[in-house]
Amino acid sequence: MSEFDVTRADTRRTRGLVALASLTLSAGLLTALMLTGEPSSEAASGEAISLAMIAPNDVAGTIENSVPLQDGAATDPTPVVLEPADLLHINDAAFTQCASCPTRVQVERTVPRGGTMAGLLDDAGVDRVEAARAIAALGTVFDLRYLRAGERINLYLDVETPADGADAVTRLNGLSFRPDIERSITVARTFDDRFRARETIAQFDREMVRASGSITASLYVDALAAGATDRVVVELAGVLAYAIDFQRSIQPGDDFDILFERFVDEEGNTARTGDILYAMYDGRGDPKEFYRYETEDGIVGYYSPEGASAQRLLMLTPVNGARLSSSFSRARRHPILGYTRRHNGTDFAAPRGTPVMAAGNGVVERADRYGSFGNYVRIRHANGYQTAYAHLNGFARGIRAGSRVTQGQVIAYVGTTGRSTGPHLHYEVHHNGTARNPMTLDLPTGRQLSEDEIPLFEAERDRIIAIREAARPAAEDETPVVADAGNGAQ
């Protein structure tokens, strides 16, 4: 919302009053000139100039009093002749002769953690009654429960400092913000001193683009260079997480291919990205290909060309960006104890505070301090599987014994608590009470398509293949991502 949107009513009202005053004065002077037909005296001209310099709010009263009544009859009015330049003083007076006119300012405020719109307006000096009226109007188009910490709010204010040195008075003209890339919310003061809220929805064109290439540095860097965005790369990692070990399988020369939705504005700038329809990674072994498919009951998943689900019961690695520092082994020399002992898990070295994710859906069995493991989480999954996470720096909010978690949910953070030589995650998988190597475990897949669903999936797969072949490269135009909505561009 521009400042013009907020103050349009005030500006029009002021201009109207000035124009009305000018017309009234001009009509009075013209009438006086026509009645007398006499040229004005030098003193009268001085009086006219003085009249022209007074404030517009006083013009009407001056004209009325300039023709006093005597014995019930009007005296002969004194003819006054004004030059066009003199008439301009009437318009200017409303602005140039105001000693304490308010200063119009635009300020940007950020919603603090745990903050509210009322608190933000109060901090800006807005009267609480006016703030309540503006918030009530805002509530008609936006649910304030969804106001996020970090949201940037533009405030449009009139700040008036009284001539007697009293405290400045702040008057709210309006506010605006963008809760997401597609919506703009404005609240503006109307001509009758009420507030009105408006929601504007931006329209974007949908296009299908393709980001493909070979690994030279990393999947993240090379996918971005091919035209993908951060969001697309993160979703790609989620699609491939069950088939590829990102800590060991990514090698220079591997190929990737991504087909995804992109939404652009009328100038061709990328506003946001949508779903990945197709993902392929060709490294060691057979290429991994997955197609997006939504079942009739609304479940979205990714499937191989034959209809096998990409999702597995457990993720191969529950932490991103980590380095495999110690493998599952039946005999390993312990770095602290100094003697050889069994290593029932896999260690991933990562910076302290790196998020640790639940490897699969399940129920937390324990989340507390556990001997040499330090801070420790154990989750019970379906089909007799359990996963354990040790040496954690701390637990995510809400993670406690008995709480349910979903696959990919952050449950804790990498640390070095317990018997540990440095920040890392110790990760274990147990099946029916027996420790198993998570890197070589043949895990059951997610939902399988029924025989009736296979033909529908194949039709969708062929449609996506046709779109993929016709899609243009995502990096073709080098179009920038448009300004974010306060939570970042997509």
C-alpha positions, 0 to 999 in steps of 0.5 A: 500500500502506498502513502497515497492510498492511506491519505487520499481522503484527507488530501481530497478534502483539503483541496476541496476546502481550498478550492471552495474558499478561492471560488467564494472570494473570487465571486464576492470580489467580482460582485463588488466590482460589477456593482460599483464599476469604480477602480479601487483605491490604494488602501483598498488594494492593500486590504485585498492583498491582506485578505488574500493572505489569510488562512482559507478557514477564515476566508468565508467569515472575512467576506461576510464581515467585509460588507457590514449592515447599517440601518438594515441596508448594506453599505456600498462594497469597496471594489477589489481587484486581485491579480492571479498571483494574489489568488495563489496565496489563498491556496498556499496559505493552508500549508505555508502559514501553519505553525503546527501542521502535522508531519506525515511519516512512514515507519516500518516495524517488525513484530517481535517474538510473542508480540501483537499488533496492539503492542506494536501500535502502542510502541509507535505512540498510537492512541489505544482507542484508535489502535483498537478501531484499526485492529477491529477493521483488520480483523475483517480480512486477516486472522491476527492469530496468524501474525508471525514474529518477524512480520514487517508492518508499514505504519503511516502516521501524522505526528503533530508537535504542539506550539506550546511544547507539549508532547507530540500527538501521533495519529494513525492514517493506516498500515500495510503488510504482506503476510505472504507473497500473494497477499497484501493487507491494507488498513486505511483511515476513511474520510469519516475518520473510520478505518477500512481494511482491504485484501489484495490478491496478486495473480501469477502465471503458472509455468513448468520449468526444468532444472537439470545438470551434472554434479560438479560441487554439490547437489545444492550448488549445482541445482541452484545454478540450473535454475532451482530455488532453495525450496525446490532443493529442499523438497528434492532432498525429501523425495530422494532421501529414501533412495540416496545416502546424501553423505556418501552417494553424491559424486562428481559427474552424477546427473540430476533432473527436476521438473517443477512449477514456477509462478511468475508475475506480469514482468516475468519475475519469479514470485514462488515455486510450486510442486516438484512433478518429476525428480531423477538422480543418476549416480552409482547403480540404476537411475532413481526416477520418481513421479508425483501422484495424488491418489483419489483419497487425496494422499500425495506421494512420489512413485517409481515408473512402475508405481513403487513408492519412493517413501520408506519406513525410515529415512537413511540419514536423519540429519542433513549436511553431516559427514559420516564419521563412524560406521556400524561395526561389530568391533571398533576401538572406542576413542575414549575408553581405548579398547575394542567394542561393538559400535551399534550405530552410525555417527554423523559429524555436524556442527552443534545445533544442527537439527536432527529429524525423526527417521519415521513416524512413531511414538517417543519412548524416552527423551532424557539424559541416558548415561554415556549417551548424554541427551538421548531420544528413542522412538518406536516405529511400526513393524518392530522398528526402533530408532535412537539418537544420542549425544544431543545438545537439546530436545525440540519443543514438545518432544517428551515420552509419549509424544507422537512424531512424524517422519522428517519432524525436528526432534533434537539438535546435534551436540556433544553430551555424554561420552563424546569427543566432539559434536556429532549424532550417534544414530541407531536402528533396532529391529525386534530388539536387534541392532541393525546397520541403518545404511544397508537395511532393506526397509519396507516402502510406504503406501503401495498403489492398488491394482485399480490405481496403477492405470490412473498412475500410469496416465499421470506418469505419461502426462508428466513425461510429455510436460517434461519434454516440452518444459523450458530450462529453469535458468533460461531467463535468469529472472530474479525472485521478487521481494519476499513476504516477510518469511522469505522468497520461495 
